[in-house]
Amino acid sequence: MAAAALLLPLYLDPQLEQHFHTHRHPTKSLPFLSSRYPFLSLRKLHYNFKCSLPSSSSTNSVTPAQYYSFLDDPFRGSRFLTNEELEKLKALESFVYFQELESGSLCVRVMRTEEMDSTAGLLAESFGESMLMPLGYEALLRFLVKQYLIERRAVMPHAVTLVGFYREKGGQRGEELSGTVEVCFDNRGANASPPTPAPPKNSPYICNMTVTKKLRRRGIGWHLLKASEELISQMTSSKEVYLHCRMIDEAPFNMYKKAGYNVVRTDSIFILLTLQRRKHLMCKKLPVFNSFLESDMSDSGEELPS
């Protein structure tokens, strides 16, 4: 696969950019934050399973067998959950996407509470770079992004932040945070003030995908995209998925086209008057797979293919 198709340059959702500018200009009202970005799915290349991944001596080891309950998450809030929401929350707890890469392996799962600071740091670094902001803003960006992640955490299981952990072949450091992406499943997880062109609020939407700078060009962005799409296939019956791509981001645009996304709308040139970059709204229709509601989630005998 060509390097251009694998590389995911830093691109942060316009909603986060709007959030930052609102805090820089306190006279503006604070919008309710949201997230969005892209993905793809080739089932034969990855596995969703409930057994343990290979063990590691690293303290950041990704071990799905270690039970983690999002019901106990301090940032989830006290909102009453329906039986359907409880089942979806359990599905998120068990979701794992594993992929062998040429240089190592990648594991993608839902972000846990203790990983929020490192995820916020990665997003803040990416956002700062894309905005060409001075390093002095890093602490402010980290704070704003963490508040955003906390807000989004409260709407689970209607939206979720995924994190990817990369292990280099023959490496001694174990897994390290390699990227993140946010997925919105339905209108209850959608944002009240989405970026333009606005996607349908009742359709799945992906955003805020970024890859750790030193780990780019390894296919991590491509597989964050596929992991997101696979999760959407399990969590919702809606198969039209949307994402935004800035017109200046040629490499991501080519990747999304390769993944099967098509442009459905583009920002008017007048959006430049608001100091925003013009964006494409892109859409892909996913293949029809069984959702978690139609599958047997209690099957614990599932094994990794050899």
C-alpha positions as CSV (number, residue, x, y, z in Angstrom):
1,M,0.0,0.0,0.0
2,A,1.3,3.4,-0.9
3,A,2.7,5.5,1.9
4,A,0.3,8.4,1.0
5,A,-2.7,6.1,1.7
6,L,-1.4,5.2,5.1
7,L,-0.2,8.5,6.4
8,L,-2.7,10.5,8.4
9,P,-1.4,14.0,8.9
10,L,-2.7,15.9,11.9
11,Y,-6.2,17.2,11.4
12,L,-8.4,18.1,14.3
13,D,-12.1,18.4,14.1
14,P,-13.3,22.0,13.5
15,Q,-15.5,21.7,16.6
16,L,-12.3,21.5,18.8
17,E,-10.9,24.5,16.9
18,Q,-14.1,26.4,17.6
19,H,-13.9,25.4,21.3
20,F,-10.4,26.8,21.5
21,H,-11.3,30.1,19.8
22,T,-14.3,30.5,22.1
23,H,-12.0,30.3,25.2
24,R,-9.6,32.8,23.6
25,H,-12.6,35.2,23.2
26,P,-14.7,34.9,26.3
27,T,-17.3,37.2,25.0
28,K,-18.5,34.4,22.7
29,S,-20.9,31.8,24.0
30,L,-19.4,28.3,24.6
31,P,-20.7,25.7,22.2
32,F,-21.4,22.2,23.3
33,L,-18.4,20.3,22.0
34,S,-18.5,17.4,19.6
35,S,-16.3,15.1,17.6
36,R,-16.0,13.5,14.2
37,Y,-13.8,11.7,11.7
38,P,-13.2,8.7,9.2
39,F,-12.8,4.9,9.0
40,L,-13.0,1.6,7.0
41,S,-13.5,-2.2,7.6
42,L,-12.0,-5.3,6.2
43,R,-13.1,-8.1,8.5
44,K,-10.5,-10.6,7.5
45,L,-7.7,-8.3,8.6
46,H,-8.7,-7.9,12.2
47,Y,-10.5,-9.7,15.1
48,N,-12.9,-8.6,17.8
49,F,-12.4,-10.9,20.7
50,K,-12.7,-11.3,24.5
51,C,-9.5,-13.3,25.1
52,S,-6.2,-11.7,26.2
53,L,-3.7,-10.3,23.9
54,P,-0.1,-11.4,24.2
55,S,1.2,-10.5,27.6
56,S,3.6,-7.7,28.2
57,S,5.8,-6.4,31.0
58,S,4.8,-2.9,30.3
59,T,2.6,-1.0,32.7
60,N,0.6,0.2,29.7
61,S,0.0,-3.3,28.5
62,V,-3.3,-3.7,26.6
63,T,-5.0,-6.7,28.3
64,P,-8.8,-6.9,27.5
65,A,-9.0,-9.9,29.9
66,Q,-8.6,-7.4,32.8
67,Y,-12.2,-6.5,33.5
68,Y,-13.0,-2.8,33.1
69,S,-16.5,-1.5,33.6
70,F,-17.6,1.8,32.2
71,L,-20.5,1.8,34.7
72,D,-17.9,2.6,37.3
73,D,-16.4,5.5,35.2
74,P,-16.4,8.7,37.4
75,F,-17.0,10.8,34.2
76,R,-20.0,8.9,33.0
77,G,-22.4,10.9,35.1
78,S,-25.5,9.7,36.9
79,R,-27.8,9.5,33.9
80,F,-30.2,6.5,34.0
81,L,-29.3,3.9,31.3
82,T,-31.9,1.8,29.5
83,N,-31.4,-1.9,29.1
84,E,-30.3,-1.3,25.5
85,E,-27.8,1.3,26.6
86,L,-26.4,-1.1,29.2
87,E,-26.0,-3.8,26.5
88,K,-24.2,-1.2,24.3
89,L,-21.9,-0.2,27.2
90,K,-21.0,-3.9,27.6
91,A,-20.2,-4.2,23.9
92,L,-17.9,-1.2,24.2
93,E,-16.1,-2.8,27.2
94,S,-15.4,-5.9,25.2
95,F,-14.5,-4.3,21.8
96,V,-10.9,-4.9,20.7
97,Y,-9.4,-4.5,17.2
98,F,-6.0,-6.1,16.7
99,Q,-3.9,-5.8,13.6
100,E,-0.4,-7.0,12.7
101,L,1.6,-4.4,10.9
102,E,4.9,-4.7,9.1
103,S,6.8,-2.9,11.9
104,G,4.8,-4.2,14.8
105,S,1.2,-4.6,16.0
106,L,-1.7,-2.3,16.8
107,C,-4.5,-2.8,19.4
108,V,-7.5,-0.4,19.4
109,R,-10.1,-0.2,22.1
110,V,-12.2,2.3,24.0
111,M,-10.3,4.9,26.0
112,R,-10.2,4.3,29.8
113,T,-10.4,7.0,32.5
114,E,-6.7,6.7,33.4
115,E,-5.8,7.3,29.7
116,M,-7.6,10.6,29.4
117,D,-4.6,12.8,30.2
118,S,-2.3,11.1,27.7
119,T,-5.1,11.2,25.0
120,A,-5.7,14.9,25.7
121,G,-2.0,15.5,25.4
122,L,-1.8,13.8,22.0
123,L,-4.8,15.7,20.7
124,A,-3.5,19.0,22.1
125,E,-0.2,18.4,20.4
126,S,-1.9,17.6,17.1
127,F,-4.2,20.6,17.3
128,G,-1.4,23.0,18.2
129,E,0.6,21.8,15.2
130,S,-2.3,22.1,12.8
131,M,-3.0,25.6,14.0
132,L,0.7,26.6,14.0
133,M,0.3,27.7,17.6
134,P,3.2,28.6,19.9
135,L,4.3,26.1,22.4
136,G,3.2,28.4,25.3
137,Y,-0.4,27.4,24.5
138,E,0.2,23.7,25.2
139,A,-1.0,23.7,28.8
140,L,-4.2,25.6,27.8
141,L,-4.8,23.2,25.0
142,R,-4.4,20.2,27.2
143,F,-6.9,21.7,29.7
144,L,-9.5,22.5,27.0
145,V,-9.2,19.1,25.2
146,K,-9.5,17.3,28.5
147,Q,-12.7,19.2,29.3
148,Y,-14.0,18.2,25.9
149,L,-13.2,14.5,26.4
150,I,-15.0,14.6,29.8
151,E,-18.1,16.1,28.1
152,R,-18.0,13.5,25.4
153,R,-17.5,10.7,28.0
154,A,-20.8,11.6,29.6
155,V,-22.8,10.6,26.4
156,M,-21.5,7.0,26.2
157,P,-22.6,4.7,24.7
158,H,-23.9,7.1,22.0
159,A,-20.4,8.3,21.3
160,V,-16.9,7.1,22.3
161,T,-13.2,7.8,22.0
162,L,-11.0,5.0,20.8
163,V,-7.3,4.8,21.5
164,G,-4.6,2.7,19.7
165,F,-1.6,1.1,21.3
166,Y,1.4,0.1,19.2
167,R,4.0,-2.5,20.0
168,E,7.1,-2.6,17.9
169,K,8.4,-5.9,16.7
170,G,11.2,-7.0,19.0
171,G,10.8,-3.9,21.1
172,Q,11.4,-3.8,24.9
173,R,9.1,-0.9,25.7
174,G,5.8,-2.7,25.4
175,E,2.7,-0.9,24.1
176,E,2.7,2.8,23.7
177,L,-0.2,5.2,22.8
178,S,-0.1,5.6,19.0
179,G,-3.3,7.4,18.1
180,T,-6.9,8.2,18.9
181,V,-10.2,8.7,17.0
182,E,-13.7,9.6,18.1
183,V,-16.9,7.9,16.9
184,C,-20.5,9.2,17.2
185,F,-23.2,6.5,16.7
186,D,-26.5,8.4,16.7
187,N,-28.3,11.7,17.3
188,R,-28.0,11.4,21.1
189,G,-24.2,11.4,20.7
190,A,-24.2,14.1,18.0
191,N,-23.3,17.6,18.7
192,A,-25.7,20.5,19.0
193,S,-23.4,22.7,16.8
194,P,-21.7,20.4,14.3
195,P,-19.1,21.7,11.8
196,T,-20.1,22.7,8.3
197,P,-21.3,21.2,6.1
198,A,-23.4,19.6,8.7
199,P,-23.9,15.8,8.6
200,P,-27.2,14.2,9.4
201,K,-27.4,14.0,13.2
202,N,-28.9,10.5,13.2
203,S,-26.0,9.0,11.2
204,P,-22.7,7.7,12.5
205,Y,-19.9,10.2,12.3
206,I,-16.1,10.0,12.9
207,C,-13.6,12.7,13.9
208,N,-10.6,13.9,15.8
209,M,-8.3,11.2,14.4
210,T,-4.6,11.7,15.0
211,V,-1.5,9.6,15.1
212,T,1.5,10.1,17.4
213,K,4.1,12.0,15.4
214,K,7.0,9.5,15.7
215,L,4.7,6.6,14.7
216,R,3.3,8.0,11.5
217,R,3.7,6.2,8.1
218,R,3.1,2.8,9.7
219,G,-0.5,2.2,8.7
220,I,-1.9,3.3,12.1
221,G,-4.2,5.9,10.8
222,W,-5.6,3.5,8.2
223,H,-6.4,1.0,10.9
224,L,-7.9,3.5,13.3
225,L,-10.3,4.2,10.5
226,K,-11.1,0.5,10.0
227,A,-11.5,0.0,13.8
228,S,-14.0,2.9,13.9
229,E,-16.0,1.5,11.0
230,E,-16.0,-2.0,12.5
231,L,-17.3,-0.7,15.8
232,I,-20.1,1.3,14.1
233,S,-21.1,-1.9,12.3
234,Q,-21.6,-3.5,15.7
235,M,-23.2,-0.6,17.5
236,T,-25.8,0.7,15.1
237,S,-28.0,-0.4,12.1
238,S,-27.3,2.8,10.3
239,K,-24.7,2.2,7.5
240,E,-24.1,5.6,6.1
241,V,-21.1,7.1,7.9
242,Y,-19.9,10.7,7.6
243,L,-16.7,12.6,8.2
244,H,-15.1,15.9,7.4
245,C,-11.9,16.5,5.5
246,R,-10.3,19.9,5.0
247,M,-9.7,20.8,1.4
248,I,-6.0,21.5,2.0
249,D,-5.5,18.0,3.5
250,E,-4.6,16.1,0.3
251,A,-3.2,12.9,1.9
252,P,-6.1,12.3,4.2
253,F,-8.5,13.0,1.3
254,N,-6.8,10.4,-0.9
255,M,-7.0,7.9,2.0
256,Y,-10.7,8.4,2.5
257,K,-11.3,8.1,-1.3
258,K,-9.3,4.9,-1.2
259,A,-11.4,3.7,1.7
260,G,-14.6,4.3,-0.2
261,Y,-15.8,7.7,0.9
262,N,-17.3,10.2,-1.5
263,V,-17.8,14.0,-1.2
264,V,-21.4,14.9,-0.7
265,R,-21.1,18.6,0.1
266,T,-18.3,21.2,0.3
267,D,-18.2,24.4,2.3
268,S,-19.0,27.6,0.5
269,I,-16.0,29.9,-0.1
270,F,-17.7,32.4,2.3
271,I,-16.7,30.2,5.2
272,L,-13.3,31.8,4.9
273,L,-14.8,35.0,6.2
274,T,-15.2,33.2,9.6
275,L,-11.5,32.3,9.6
276,Q,-12.2,28.6,9.0
277,R,-10.8,26.3,6.5
278,R,-13.1,25.0,3.8
279,K,-14.1,21.3,4.4
280,H,-15.6,18.5,2.4
281,L,-18.3,16.4,4.0
282,M,-17.7,12.8,2.9
283,C,-19.9,9.7,3.2
284,K,-19.5,6.0,2.9
285,K,-22.1,3.2,3.0
286,L,-20.8,0.4,5.1
287,P,-21.3,-3.3,4.2
288,V,-24.1,-5.0,6.1
289,F,-22.8,-6.9,9.1
290,N,-24.7,-8.2,12.1
291,S,-24.9,-5.6,14.9
292,F,-24.0,-6.7,18.5
293,L,-27.8,-6.8,19.2
294,E,-28.1,-9.5,16.6
295,S,-25.0,-11.5,17.5
296,D,-24.2,-13.7,20.5
297,M,-22.1,-11.4,22.7
298,S,-21.9,-14.0,25.4
299,D,-19.7,-16.4,23.3
300,S,-16.5,-16.7,25.4
301,G,-15.0,-19.5,23.3
302,E,-14.0,-17.2,20.5
303,E,-10.3,-17.6,19.5
304,L,-7.8,-15.7,17.4
305,P,-7.3,-17.3,14.0
306,S,-3.8,-18.8,13.6
